[in-house]
Amino acid sequence: MAFKGKVVLVTGSSRGIGKAIALAFAKEGAKVVMNYSKSEKEANEVMNEIKKSSDAIAIKCDVSNEKQVKEMIEKIIRKF
C-alpha cells in the first residue's frame, strides 16, 4: 500500500494503458482521479470498479484546454 492516502490523477484512464495505471494505483491504496475526454461510460465503469477498494472520481476534461484543467484541479482539491 505504497500510495495509501495519496491522490493520483491519471489522464486517459477510461481505457487501455491509462485504465491499467488507474487500477494499479487503486490497488496500492491511492485515491484515483480519472480524467477522460470522450469515454464517459467506460470511465464510470472503471471508477465503479476502483470504488470497490478505494476512492475515485471521474472528471471530463480536455487537458489541452487550460481553463478546463484549472477547473479539474479545483474539483480534485474540493473532493480530496
C-alpha positions, -999 to 999 in steps of 0.1 A, spaced: 0 0 0 27 24 -10 2 50 -22 -23 48 8 -36 83 15 -22 97 -18 -42 112 -46 -32 105 -81 -45 119 -114 -45 96 -144 -53 111 -178 -69 89 -204 -79 65 -177 -111 51 -192 -93 25 -213 -60 10 -224 -28 18 -205 -45 47 -186 -71 22 -172 -44 -2 -162 -25 25 -144 -56 38 -126 -64 3 -114 -28 -3 -103 -28 29 -82 -61 19 -66 -47 -15 -58 -18 3 -40 -43 23 -19 -43 56 -38 -74 78 -43 -77 79 -81 -88 109 -102 -97 96 -136 -96 120 -164 -114 113 -197 -124 133 -227 -149 112 -246 -154 78 -230 -177 87 -201 -194 53 -199 -160 35 -198 -146 59 -172 -176 54 -150 -172 16 -153 -136 18 -142 -144 43 -115 -170 19 -101 -145 -9 -101 -120 12 -82 -146 22 -57 -148 -14 -45 -114 -10 -29 -105 28 -29 -120 62 -36 -122 76 -71 -138 103 -92 -141 106 -130 -138 141 -145 -143 150 -181 -116 174 -192 -97 183 -224 -61 186 -210 -52 208 -239 -76 234 -226 -60 254 -197 -94 266 -183 -107 231 -181 -76 218 -165 -78 246 -138 -115 236 -132 -105 199 -129 -78 207 -103 -103 228 -83 -127 198 -83 -99 175 -72 -90 198 -43 -126 201 -32 -131 164 -33 -98 153 -16 
